[in-house]
């Protein structure tokens, strides 16, 4: 694997979780915002990772399949991750 490809994989896999964690920690400690902003933050976090997927050096057809799969998996992973983080750190269990 080339260095650029490794960086894109890191962006795709770690970027959304890092962005979601930063948002939840900042918003809950400073502003105590509600769930509507959380959905927006998760969507933006998914687009952070999607940037890494789109930049991978694969054929267009493979990228299209990867984008669709990434959207589905990233949404559910970030949804459960954010619920778990809120429950573990802030005791806001559902």
C-alpha positions in Angstrom: 0.0 0.0 0.0 1.1 3.5 -0.8 1.4 6.2 1.9 -1.6 8.1 0.3 -3.8 5.0 0.4 -2.9 4.4 4.1 -3.8 8.0 4.9 -7.1 7.8 3.1 -8.0 4.5 5.0 -7.1 6.2 8.3 -9.3 9.2 7.4 -12.2 6.9 6.4 -12.0 4.7 9.5 -10.8 7.0 12.3 -12.0 10.4 11.1 -15.7 10.0 11.8 -15.2 8.6 15.3 -12.8 11.3 16.1 -15.1 14.0 14.8 -18.1 12.6 16.6 -16.2 12.2 19.9 -14.9 15.8 19.7 -18.4 17.1 19.0 -20.1 15.2 21.7 -17.5 16.1 24.3 -17.5 19.8 23.5 -21.3 20.1 23.1 -22.2 18.2 26.3 -19.7 20.1 28.5 -20.2 23.6 27.1 -23.7 23.8 25.7 -25.8 20.8 26.7 -27.3 20.6 23.2 -30.0 18.2 22.2 -30.4 15.4 19.7 -31.2 17.4 16.6 -27.7 18.8 16.6 -26.3 15.3 17.2 -27.8 14.1 13.9 -26.2 16.9 12.0 -22.9 16.2 13.7 -23.0 12.5 12.8 -23.9 13.4 9.2 -20.9 15.7 9.0 -18.7 13.0 10.6 -19.8 10.5 8.0 -18.8 13.0 5.2 -15.4 13.3 6.8 -14.9 9.6 6.4 -16.5 9.6 3.0 -13.8 12.0 1.8 -11.3 9.3 2.6 -13.3 6.6 0.7 -13.7 8.7 -2.4 -9.9 9.5 -2.5 -9.0 5.8 -2.5 -7.2 4.7 -5.7 -9.7 2.2 -7.0 -11.9 2.0 -10.1 -15.1 4.1 -10.2 -17.4 1.1 -9.9 -15.7 -0.2 -6.8 -15.7 3.3 -5.3 -19.5 3.6 -5.9 -20.1 0.3 -4.1 -17.7 1.3 -1.3 -19.5 4.6 -0.9 -22.9 3.0 -0.5 -21.6 0.4 1.9 -19.7 3.0 3.8 -22.7 5.2 4.3 -24.8 2.4 5.7 -22.1 0.9 8.0 -20.8 4.3 9.1 -24.3 5.6 10.1 -25.1 2.6 12.2 -21.6 2.4 13.8 -21.6 6.1 14.7 -25.2 5.9 16.0 -24.3 3.2 18.4 -20.9 4.7 19.2 -22.5 8.0 20.1 -25.1 6.4 22.3 -22.4 4.3 24.1 -20.2 7.4 24.5 -23.0 9.5 26.0 -23.9 6.7 28.4 -20.4 6.0 29.5 -19.1 9.5 29.8 -22.1 11.6 30.7 -24.5 9.0 32.1 -27.1 9.9 29.6 -28.3 6.4 29.0 -31.3 5.7 26.8 
